[in-house]
Amino acid sequence: MPAVKRATRLPRSRVGEGLRVGLLGGSFNPAHDGHLIISEIALKRLKLDEVWWLVSPQNPLKSTDDMAPLKVRLRDAKRLTKGRSIRPTDIEVTLGTRYTVDTLAALKARFPKTRFVWLMGADNLVEISRWRRWRAIFRGVAIAVLARPSYSLRALQSRAARRFRRARLRPILATWLPSRNPPAWVFLRTPRSAVSATRLRAERAAARPASRSSKS
């Protein structure tokens, strides 16, 4: 249990100053450069103070097959982000939340003076209408959608994008997003990244037998 407390510690001393924080949720199985790219873009374009990676105990929409233990995913995420304004955390364990809408509500209650922005890839905008109380997510927090190859067009034609089309800001106004009352969202273009968690897991799995055989 002490390890969980260390992992979930967050910057309480600065929360009262109106911290602008981006929230990037996911399995991070494993965390990779693609996560870094969108986090760094969000930090710059939205003028955020920090980005918190919410390393999920288990995504309700994803299979548990090939899912690394939470402590392993959190450890790897911390190694990748060391020295950056990005803070991996498993705070959902402490909050006792499983769904995004509940996590956001709990974070806003715990840090009422913090200006949160939910960060997500374009692929999630395509499927967010499957999430629990997805409309409440849009109405509860500002959202920044980061483009992903092959998903951008579908994302902008998705059910969620159409439903909240009037709340969409132009990219040139992205720095205003954290201070806007929701619903408010922006779609940001990003550099292409060929990195994927699926590919990285496959490479790791392929490397394990080779490592064992080299020791025999």
N, C-alpha and C positions, 0 to 999 in steps of 0.2 A: 504493500500500500504506500509506503513512503516514496517509492519511485513514481507512482502515479501523481502524487502531490507535486513533485518536482517538475514533472512533465507538463502539468496543467497551470503552472504559475504564469501569470500574465502581468503586464506593466501597470499595476494599480496606481503607482505614484503619478503617472502621467494622464490617467483616464479623465481626471477632473479638468484637464486643460482643453477639452474639446478635440481630442485626438481623432484624426481621420484615418480610419482603418479599413483596409480591404480584406474580405473574408473569402478564402478559396477552399471550398470543401471537396472531399474526395477520398478515395481509398489510398492513393499514393502507393500503389503496389507494382513497382516502386516509384518513388519520387524521381523526376528526371529533368533534363534541361528544358523540356517543353513547359513544365510548371514554372521554372525559373523565368523563362522568356515572358510569359503572360503576366507574371507577378511584377517583373521589372518594368514592363510597359505600363501596367496599372499604377505603379508607384510614381512614374514620371508623368503620364498623361492626366491622371486624376489628382496629382499633387498630394498623394497619401503620405502619412507619417510612417505607417507600417502595413505589412500584409501578414495576416495570420493564416497559416495553413491548418485547417480543421481536419486532422487525420482521423477518418471515421473508423469506429470499431467494426462496422459492417454496413455497407450501402444496401438498403432494402431492395434495390433494383438490380443488384449484382449477385452473381453466384459466389458461394464460399469456396468453390474449387480453386486451387492454386492461390489462395489468399494467404499471404505471409502473416505471422502474428503481429498484432498491433505494435508491440514494443519494438519489433524489428523494423517495421515501416516508419515508425516515429524516429528511431535512431538514425536510419538512413537519410530521412528528410532533414534532420538536424545537421548531419555531416555535410549535406549538399548546400545548405543555406548559411553555414557558419560565416560570420563576418558581414552578413547582409541585413537589411531592414525587413527580414522575413522571419516569422516566429512559428515554427511547427508546434502544434499542441494537440493533445487528445482530450481537450476540455469537455467534449461531449460525454465522456465517461463520468466526469464530476457532475455535469448538468443533468445526466440521466435522460438525455434526449436521443432519439433515433432518426427523426425526420427533420428536414431542413427548416420547415416552418416553425417547429417547436424550438430548435436550436437558436434561430434568430430571435424569437420572442424571449428566450431565457437570457441571451446575451444582452439584449436591449434593456432588460430588467436589471441585470447585474451591473451594466455599464451605461447608465442613462444619459450621460453627457458625451459619450463617444459617438461620432458620426460614422456609421458603418456603411460600406458598399459591398454588396454581394458580387463576387467575380465568378464568371463561368464561361466556358467555351461555347462556341456556336452550336456544337452538337447537343449541348444541354438545353439550349433554347428550343431546339427541335422537339425534344422529348419532355420538357418541363410540364407540359399539360398532363402528363401521367403522374406527376408528383402530388403528394397529399396537399390539399388546399393551396394549389399553386397560385391562385389569384391573390390569396392573402400574402404570399411572398412578395409579389409585385407591389401590393399596397402597404407592405410593412417596412420595406427597405429599398434604397436606391440600388440599381443593378447595372453593372458594366458587362457587356458581352464581348468576348474577344474572338475574333475571326479564327476559323480553322479551315485548312484546305478541304475543299469538296463539300463543306457544310454551310458556307455563307449564304448562298442563294436560298437553300431550303430553310435556313434559320429565319431569314427575313420574310419568308412566306408562311411561316409556321402559325399555328393557332394562337400562341401567346403573343407573337409579334403583331398579328392583326388585331387581337383583342386590346392591346395597349399601344396601338400605333400613335395615338395622340400624345402619349407620355414620353415618346422618344425624343431625345435631344440630338442636335447636330454634333458631330465629333469635335468641332471647334469650341463647343461649350462644355467639353468633358470636365474641365477643372471645376465647374460649378456643381457637378453631380453630387458630391458628398453633402453639400449644403441645401440641396433641393428636397422638398417634401415629396415622398412617394405618393403615387407611382411616378417614377422617373427612371429612364434607362437610356443607355447609349451603346452603340455598336462601334467597336474599334478595330481597325485593320491591324494585322500583325505580320511580322516576317514569317515565312514558311519554315516549319520545323518538321523533319522526317521522323523525329523521335516519338516512340509510342511505348506505353507501359506493356502492352501485349508483346511487342517484339523483344523488349528487354527481358521479360519473364522467360520467353522462349530461349533466348540466348543463355540465360543463367541455367535453365534446366538442361540445355545441351552441354554446358560446360561441366556440370556435376559428374557425370559418368567418366569424362575424360580425366578429371582431377583424381577420382578414386583409382582409375586404372593406372595412372602415372605413379601412384604410391605403392602399388602391388608388385 
